[in-house]
Amino acid sequence: MTTHEFLSQPLSATPTAQASPHTRHVDLHGRSALVTGAAGGIGLACARRLSAAGAMVRLIDVDRAALDVLAEEGVGEVVELDLTDLDAAEEAAHGADIVVNNAGVQTVAPVQEFPPDRFSLILRLMVEAPFRLVRGALPHMYEHGWGRVVNISSVHGLRASAYKSAYVAAKHGLEGLSKVIAVEGAEHGVTSNCVNPGYVRTALVERQIADQSEAHGIAGERVISEVLLARTPVKRLIEPTEVAELVTYLCGDHASFINGASLPIDGAWSAT
């Protein structure tokens, strides 16, 4: 076939128009997955999606009531745990093939007014706890020659915003930790990546919208479009299920060469 003949073929006849089976289905049967912050938002969506892919999911959160609901749905095994108990966090990760570090909190204040105790807690929860969780899981991953670490970072792991010193510092720290795990784990079949969402429709963001609405005296819809998403070309919040799809994709065997990456899912926020 000549170049002209190839280009004149209908698009449906070209190889690129045929979807790969791997883009439609991730099989995680026989894998154990640990998800932190699993009681709501991104963590909940990830837990459900990984379970649907066949993984045996360990649901970690402090909200026991919400976890019990998930257990009744058959999503996974409940582990009620405060991740700032670092020794317990490390122990909880033993035997996990997949670790999804998602748990996090937010405090908004100028640096000179930021409570030091809160700053320390945020770094403990969002940097030290992921380190200890991965530290607990790696021996099992290395022994079996396979593992996936997916860190729910943020666009704030790549960029900074005012008044979020602890959150931005924690997410930047998580990015560095993820890359070191990727470099060390590569020869053992372990990958480590960051997923970097923009504003996701979660309880945390809904509270920010309400606070900003009161502060600016404008409706919530305007807060989303004019404040939170002022520099985002796609003017809507990301759904947790969209983040969960990317997380699950990174956990498949087909994603073995995606390692040490930071993958924005932000509607082009970081491109502006």
C-alpha positions as CSV (number, residue, x, y, z in Angstrom):
1,M,0.0,0.0,0.0
2,T,1.3,3.4,-0.9
3,T,1.4,6.3,1.5
4,H,-1.4,8.0,-0.4
5,E,-3.5,4.8,-0.3
6,F,-2.9,4.4,3.5
7,L,-3.9,8.0,4.2
8,S,-7.0,7.7,2.2
9,Q,-8.3,4.7,4.2
10,P,-11.3,5.3,6.5
11,L,-10.1,6.1,10.1
12,S,-11.8,3.0,11.4
13,A,-9.5,0.8,9.3
14,T,-6.3,2.2,10.8
15,P,-4.6,0.3,13.6
16,T,-4.7,3.4,15.9
17,A,-8.5,3.3,15.8
18,Q,-8.7,-0.1,17.4
19,A,-8.8,0.2,21.2
20,S,-6.3,-2.0,23.0
21,P,-7.9,-4.4,25.5
22,H,-5.6,-3.0,28.1
23,T,-7.2,0.4,27.9
24,R,-10.6,-1.1,28.8
25,H,-9.8,-3.7,31.4
26,V,-7.3,-4.1,34.3
27,D,-7.2,-7.5,36.0
28,L,-5.9,-7.4,39.5
29,H,-7.2,-10.8,40.7
30,G,-4.8,-12.2,43.2
31,R,-3.4,-8.8,44.1
32,S,-3.8,-7.2,47.5
33,A,-4.3,-3.4,47.6
34,L,-4.1,-1.0,50.5
35,V,-5.9,2.4,50.2
36,T,-5.6,5.1,52.8
37,G,-8.4,7.7,53.3
38,A,-10.7,5.0,51.9
39,A,-13.9,6.2,53.6
40,G,-14.6,9.0,51.2
41,G,-13.7,11.1,48.1
42,I,-10.8,9.8,46.0
43,G,-9.9,7.0,48.4
44,L,-13.4,5.6,48.3
45,A,-13.5,5.8,44.5
46,C,-10.1,4.0,44.3
47,A,-11.1,1.3,46.8
48,R,-14.3,0.6,44.8
49,R,-12.5,0.6,41.4
50,L,-9.6,-1.6,42.6
51,S,-12.1,-4.0,44.1
52,A,-14.0,-4.1,40.8
53,A,-10.7,-5.0,39.1
54,G,-10.4,-8.0,41.3
55,A,-8.0,-6.8,44.0
56,M,-8.4,-7.7,47.7
57,V,-8.6,-4.2,49.2
58,R,-7.5,-3.1,52.7
59,L,-9.6,-0.1,53.6
60,I,-7.7,2.3,55.9
61,D,-9.4,5.3,57.6
62,V,-10.3,6.7,61.0
63,D,-14.1,6.7,60.0
64,R,-15.1,3.3,61.2
65,A,-18.8,3.7,60.4
66,A,-18.1,4.6,56.7
67,L,-15.6,1.7,56.4
68,D,-18.2,-0.7,57.8
69,V,-20.6,0.4,55.0
70,L,-18.0,-0.4,52.4
71,A,-17.3,-3.8,54.0
72,E,-21.0,-4.6,53.9
73,E,-20.8,-3.8,50.2
74,G,-18.0,-6.3,49.8
75,V,-15.5,-3.7,48.8
76,G,-12.7,-4.9,51.2
77,E,-11.3,-5.5,54.6
78,V,-11.7,-2.7,57.2
79,V,-8.7,-1.4,59.1
80,E,-9.6,1.5,61.4
81,L,-6.3,3.3,61.8
82,D,-4.9,6.8,62.6
83,L,-2.0,7.0,60.2
84,T,-0.2,9.4,62.5
85,D,0.5,6.3,64.5
86,L,3.5,5.6,62.3
87,D,4.5,2.2,63.7
88,A,0.9,0.9,63.2
89,A,0.8,2.3,59.7
90,E,3.9,0.4,58.7
91,E,2.6,-2.8,60.2
92,A,-0.7,-2.4,58.4
93,A,1.1,-2.4,55.0
94,H,2.7,-5.8,55.4
95,G,1.8,-8.1,52.5
96,A,0.4,-5.4,50.2
97,D,1.0,-5.7,46.5
98,I,-0.4,-2.2,45.9
99,V,-0.3,0.9,48.1
100,V,-2.4,3.9,47.3
101,N,-1.3,6.8,49.5
102,N,-4.4,9.1,49.5
103,A,-5.1,10.2,53.1
104,G,-4.8,14.0,53.6
105,V,-6.1,17.1,55.3
106,Q,-5.9,20.8,54.6
107,T,-5.4,24.0,56.6
108,V,-5.4,27.4,54.9
109,A,-3.5,30.2,56.6
110,P,-0.6,32.7,56.0
111,V,2.8,31.3,56.9
112,Q,3.2,33.7,59.8
113,E,-0.1,32.6,61.2
114,F,0.1,28.9,60.4
115,P,-0.2,26.8,63.6
116,P,3.1,24.9,64.0
117,D,1.5,21.8,65.5
118,R,-0.9,21.6,62.5
119,F,2.1,22.0,60.1
120,S,3.8,19.0,61.8
121,L,0.7,16.9,61.7
122,I,0.1,17.5,58.0
123,L,3.7,16.5,57.2
124,R,3.4,13.4,59.4
125,L,0.2,12.3,57.8
126,M,1.0,13.1,54.2
127,V,4.8,12.4,54.0
128,E,5.9,10.3,57.0
129,A,2.9,7.9,56.9
130,P,3.3,7.2,53.2
131,F,7.0,6.5,53.8
132,R,6.2,4.1,56.6
133,L,3.4,2.4,54.6
134,V,5.7,1.8,51.7
135,R,8.5,0.7,54.0
136,G,6.2,-1.9,55.4
137,A,5.0,-3.1,52.0
138,L,8.3,-3.2,50.1
139,P,9.8,-6.5,51.5
140,H,6.7,-8.4,50.2
141,M,6.8,-6.6,46.9
142,Y,10.5,-7.2,46.4
143,E,10.1,-10.9,47.4
144,H,7.5,-11.4,44.7
145,G,9.1,-9.2,42.1
146,W,6.0,-7.0,41.6
147,G,4.5,-4.0,43.3
148,R,2.7,-0.7,42.6
149,V,2.9,2.4,44.7
150,V,0.5,5.2,43.6
151,N,0.7,8.4,45.5
152,I,-2.3,10.8,45.3
153,S,-0.4,14.0,45.1
154,S,-1.9,17.2,43.7
155,V,-1.2,20.0,41.3
156,H,0.2,21.5,44.5
157,G,2.9,18.9,44.3
158,L,4.0,20.7,41.1
159,R,3.0,24.3,41.8
160,A,2.4,26.5,44.8
161,S,-0.6,28.5,46.0
162,A,-0.6,31.0,48.8
163,Y,-1.8,30.1,52.3
164,K,-1.2,26.4,51.9
165,S,2.3,26.1,53.1
166,A,1.9,22.7,54.9
167,Y,-0.1,21.1,52.1
168,V,2.2,22.3,49.4
169,A,5.3,21.3,51.3
170,A,3.8,17.8,52.0
171,K,2.9,17.2,48.4
172,H,6.3,18.3,47.2
173,G,7.8,15.9,49.7
174,L,5.6,13.1,48.5
175,E,6.7,13.7,45.0
176,G,10.4,13.3,46.0
177,L,9.7,10.2,48.0
178,S,7.8,8.7,45.1
179,K,10.7,9.2,42.7
180,V,13.2,7.6,45.1
181,I,10.9,4.6,45.6
182,A,10.7,4.4,41.8
183,V,14.4,4.4,41.3
184,E,15.1,1.8,44.0
185,G,12.2,-0.4,43.2
186,A,12.7,-0.6,39.4
187,E,15.0,-3.7,39.5
188,H,12.5,-5.4,41.7
189,G,9.4,-5.0,39.5
190,V,8.0,-2.2,41.6
191,T,6.8,1.1,40.2
192,S,6.0,4.3,42.0
193,N,4.1,7.2,40.5
194,C,2.2,10.3,41.6
195,V,-1.2,11.3,40.3
196,N,-1.7,15.0,40.4
197,P,-5.4,16.1,40.4
198,G,-6.6,19.6,40.4
199,Y,-9.8,20.4,42.3
200,V,-11.8,17.2,42.9
201,R,-15.4,17.0,44.0
202,T,-14.7,15.9,47.6
203,A,-15.9,16.9,51.0
204,L,-12.6,18.8,51.5
205,V,-13.2,20.9,48.4
206,E,-16.9,21.4,49.1
207,R,-15.9,22.9,52.5
208,Q,-13.4,25.2,50.7
209,I,-16.2,26.3,48.3
210,A,-18.5,27.1,51.2
211,D,-15.8,29.1,53.0
212,Q,-14.8,31.0,49.8
213,S,-18.5,31.7,49.1
214,E,-18.9,33.3,52.5
215,A,-15.6,35.2,52.3
216,H,-16.3,36.6,48.8
217,G,-20.1,37.0,49.2
218,I,-20.7,35.1,45.9
219,A,-22.6,31.9,45.0
220,G,-20.8,28.5,45.1
221,E,-21.0,28.2,41.3
222,R,-19.1,31.4,41.0
223,V,-16.5,30.3,43.5
224,I,-15.8,27.2,41.4
225,S,-15.5,29.1,38.1
226,E,-14.0,32.4,39.2
227,V,-11.9,31.4,42.3
228,L,-10.9,27.7,42.4
229,L,-10.8,27.2,38.6
230,A,-9.8,30.8,37.6
231,R,-6.8,29.5,35.7
232,T,-8.2,26.1,34.7
233,P,-9.4,25.9,31.1
234,V,-11.9,23.1,31.9
235,K,-14.4,24.8,34.1
236,R,-15.7,21.9,36.2
237,L,-14.6,19.9,39.2
238,I,-12.9,16.5,38.6
239,E,-15.0,13.5,39.7
240,P,-13.3,11.1,42.1
241,T,-14.0,8.2,39.7
242,E,-11.9,9.9,37.1
243,V,-8.9,9.9,39.4
244,A,-9.6,6.3,40.4
245,E,-9.5,5.2,36.7
246,L,-6.0,6.6,36.3
247,V,-4.9,5.0,39.6
248,T,-6.2,1.6,38.6
249,Y,-4.5,1.9,35.2
250,L,-1.2,2.5,36.8
251,C,-1.7,-0.7,38.9
252,G,-2.0,-3.0,35.8
253,D,0.8,-5.1,34.4
254,H,0.7,-3.1,31.2
255,A,1.9,0.0,33.2
256,S,5.3,-1.4,34.2
257,F,7.3,1.2,32.3
258,I,5.4,4.2,33.8
259,N,7.7,4.7,36.8
260,G,8.8,7.8,38.7
261,A,6.2,9.9,36.9
262,S,3.9,12.7,38.0
263,L,0.7,12.6,36.0
264,P,-1.5,15.7,36.1
265,I,-5.2,15.3,35.8
266,D,-6.1,18.9,36.1
267,G,-8.0,20.1,33.0
268,A,-4.8,21.9,31.8
269,W,-4.4,23.9,35.0
270,S,-0.6,23.2,35.1
271,A,-0.3,24.0,31.4
272,T,-1.4,27.6,31.8
